[in-house]
Amino acid sequence: MKKLFATVLLSISAAAVAGPFGSQSVLVVEDDTGKVLIEKNANAIVPIASLTKLMTAMVVLDAKQDMSAPISIDAADVDMLKHSTSRVPVGATISRGDILQLALMSSDNRAAASLARTYQGGPAAFKAAVKAKVAALGMTQTVIEEPTGLSPNNKSTASDLVKMAVAASAYPEIARITTDSKDIININGRGVEYHNTNRLVGAKGWDIGLSKTGYTEEAGRCLIMRIKAAGKNATLVLLNAKASSVRVVDAMSIRRFMTGDEAPVMKASLRTRGAPRMVKASLRTRTAAPVMKASLHTRTAKQVKVRRRV
């Protein structure tokens, strides 16, 4: 993993391809080589919303706490900043493992808050552990103040978040949970079905090894994924898309680029944030919208019925 981090750091200073994406920041790195495939505003420091929860999960797992131990959701876990909704009631007692599932897969904020609250040594120890983890991963442009991502003060860059994604994917529990399309969790003696906040997980044609979405008004729609396409493995980060559909279309454009069905591309350096320079590229005459419709058509009604802030 250290070797891959070093490769990513070397590649990130090189010129890369940037497409006409709707997300304000985009970075795609080839996993096996660390080569930057696509880039747009990769060093812009912006709020990261629930992408934060990948860091929360790593810190909790690093502490090797008992994942079968029960955690009671407390009033202190309720979001009083954004007043986001939750289907996890105050007073419910759930195993730490299921709490982690809820925090990662369905991006539940009460679940993430309870993981920090019950961290060994308490919230202060959790915050110190996060700070140490950020430093250990070389995420020099990242600040994380709380575990949910609700605070706009949780900020990072696409280039730093690739490092976080690479590290998170090395945890089998995180890789498994974030690629579950749904799960049934026991809540107060009743099985409740929860779904993944990323509509691409489980969609036909997608091979996803890690996934996490994020949304707040300040951060826009965000996405981290590790995907495989045309025999290539890549990590992608999308930040500040204005709509969920934009986030999905950008991800699809990236996959088409990886398979050789390229959209128009532009070339720019990661060191600059100015307008990229257009270069020639192959283009097949088809639009993103019909592709999105076809790719997502196979999802069941159950997979799309749950809507929540992520």
N, C-alpha and C positions, 0 to 999 in steps of 0.2 A: 504493500500500500504506500509506503514512503517513496518508493521508486515512482509510482504513478503520480503522486502529488508533485514530485520534482518535475516530471515530464509535463504535467499540466501547467506548472508555473513557468516553465520555459516556453511552452507553446502560446501562453496567453499574451506574451509581448509581441507575437508575430502578427502579420496581416492575416485577415480572415474574410470569409464571405458573409455579407449581411443582406438579407432579403427584405422585401417590402412588407414586413410584418406589422400587425396591429398592436402587439405588445410593445411597450416602450423600451424594455430591455430584453435582449435575447442572447443566449449563449448555448452552443451545442459543441460538445467535446467528444471525440472518438475515444472510447474507454481503453482500447488496447494500446493505443499509441500516445494518447494525450493531445492529439492534433485538434486544433480548433477548426471546426467545420463551418460554423455560422456564428456571426457576432453582430450585435447592435447594442450600443450603450452599455457594454458589459461592466464598466467601472462606475456607473452612476449609482450613488448611494441613495437607497429608497426604502420605505417601509416594506416589510416582508409578510405581514399578516400571519396566517396559520402555518406557513412554511417553518415557522419557529418550532412547531411541535416535533419536527424531526430531531432538533437539538434536545428538546425536553426528553424525548424517548431515549436518546443515547445516554444522557446523563443518568437517567433512572436505571437503565440496564447496567451501566458501568458500576453503579452502587451495589449491584447483586442483591437487591432486596427480595424478600420472599414474594414471588408473583402470585401465590395462592392466598396470601394474607388479605383479609377483608378491609376495604376502605369504605367509610360512610361519607356520603356526599354531604357537605356542610353548607350552611348559609354563606359562609365566607368564600365558597367556590362560585357563587352566582356572579355573573358579569354585571357589574354596576357602571361600567364605562361605556359600553356600546349597547347594553341591554339586549344582547343577542339571545335567541331562543335556545332551549335545550330540551331534549326528551328524557333527560336523566333527572329524576326528581330529587329534591333535597330530602335527606333522610334515608335514601336507598343505600343498601350495603352491597358492594360489588367487589369481587376479587381484584387485586392490583393488575393481574393479567388482563381481565376483561376491561378494566379502566383504560389500560394502555390501548387495547383494541378500539375502544370508543374514541379516544383522543386522536389516534392516527387514521383509522379507516373512515369514521364519520365526522372527524374533526370537532368533536364535542369540547367546548371550552370549559365546562364544569369538570369534566374528566381530567383535562390537562392541568387545571388549577389544583385539583385534589392530589395529583401526583407530586406537585411541588410542595404542597402543604404538608404531606405525609413523608416527604423525603427525610432520610435520617439526618438529624440536626436541624430540621425545619427549613422554612423558606430562605433564610439567610444562607444556610449551608448549600441549598440548591442553587441560589444565585451565584455563589462563589464557585461551585462546580461547573456551572455553565460558562462563567468567565474563563476558567482554566481550560475547559474543552475548546472554546473558541480560539484561545491562544495556541493550544497544542496542534490544532488543525491549520494554523497559519492564516486564519481568517482576520486579517489586519484591518479590514474595512467594515467590520461587523460589530454591532452592539446589540445585546439581547438583555432586556431588563426584566421580563416576566415570561411565564411559560406558555401562554396561549397565542400570542401574536396580536391580541386586541389593541395593545398600545402602539401608536405610531412611532414611538421611540425605539422599537425593535427594528433596526435597519441593517441592510447589507447590500451587497452588489451581486450581480449574476456570477461574476468570476469567483467570489467567495463561496457562493451557494453551491457551485459545482463541487468544491472541496467538501462541503457538508454532505452533499448527496453521495459522493464516493465513500465517505466514511460511514454514513448511515446504511448503505447497501451491504456493508460487511457484517451487519448484525442480522442473523437469520430471522429473528423475531420481527424486525422492522420490515424486511423484505417481504415476509409472508403476510403480515397484517396489511401493509399498504397495497398489496395486490389482491386482497380478498374483495370480491365484488359486493358481498353482503355477509352478515352473520346474525345469529340469534343470541341475544344476551338475556340472562335471567335478571329481571328487575322486579324486586319485591314478590318473588314467587311466580312471575309471569314471563314467558318468553317473548321478547320484543325484537322485531327484525330491524336491523340497521343496515344502511347501504353506504358504499364508497362514494365520496363526494366527487370523484373523478369519473365522468361518464364514459371515458375511454377504457377503463378497467373492465375487462370481460367483453369488450366490443370485438366483433369479428375482424380478424386480420391484425390485431394488436398483440405484440409480445412485450409485456411490460414487467420489468424486474424490480422497480421501485416507483412509488407515486406519492405525491402530496400536493393538495391544492391549498389555496389561501385566498381570503377576501376580507378587506375592510374598505371603507370609502377612501381612505388615504392611499392604500396599497393597490387598489384595483384588483383585478383577477390575476392570480399568480399560479404557477405550476412548476413543479419539479418532477421529472420522470427519467428513468433509465429504460431505454427501449432497444429492441433488436429488430433490424430491418435489412433485408438483402444480405444477410450474413454479417452485418456490422452491428456492433454494440456502441451505444452513445448515451451520454447524459445531456439532458436539455433543461434549461431554466428559462421560464417566461415570466416577466414581471410587468405589472401595471397594464394589463389589457382592460379595455373599457367594458367588456361584456364577456360572459361565459362562452358565447358562440365565437367570439374573436379568439379566445384562448384555444378553443378546440381547432379552429381553422389553422391557426399558427402551428399547432402540433402536427396537424395533417400535412401542412406544407413542408415541415421538417422531415417527416417520414418519406414524402415523395422525393425530396432532395436526396435523401440517403439511398433510395432505390434507383436513382438516376433519372427520375422523371422530374426534371428541375423546373422550378418557377424562375421568373426573371430575378437576377441577383445583382447585388452591388458589393463593392469592395471597400473596406475601411480598416483602419488600425484600431486596436483596443485602447490605444493611448488617447484617442481623440473622441469627441462627442459630436463633431460637426456632421454636416450632410455627407453621406457616403458617395463614392464615385461609381457611376454605373459602368458595368462591364458586360461583355457579351455572354450569353448563356443559352442553352437549348430550352425550348418551350413547347409543350404540347398544348393544343388548343382545347383546354377544358378548364372550367372554373372551379373554385374551392367549394362553393355551396353545394352543387350536386354530389361532389365526392363525400362531403360531410353527411349528407342525407343517406347516401348508400351505405356508408361505413357504420352508421348508428342505427340503421333500420332494423337490424336483427335483435336489438335489445328488447326485453320483455317489459310489459307494463309495470311489473313489480319493481324493476330496476330503475324506473324513472319517476315513480310516484312520490318519493321523498324529496323535499326541497328544504334546504336550511342554509343559514349563513355559514360560510366556510372561510 
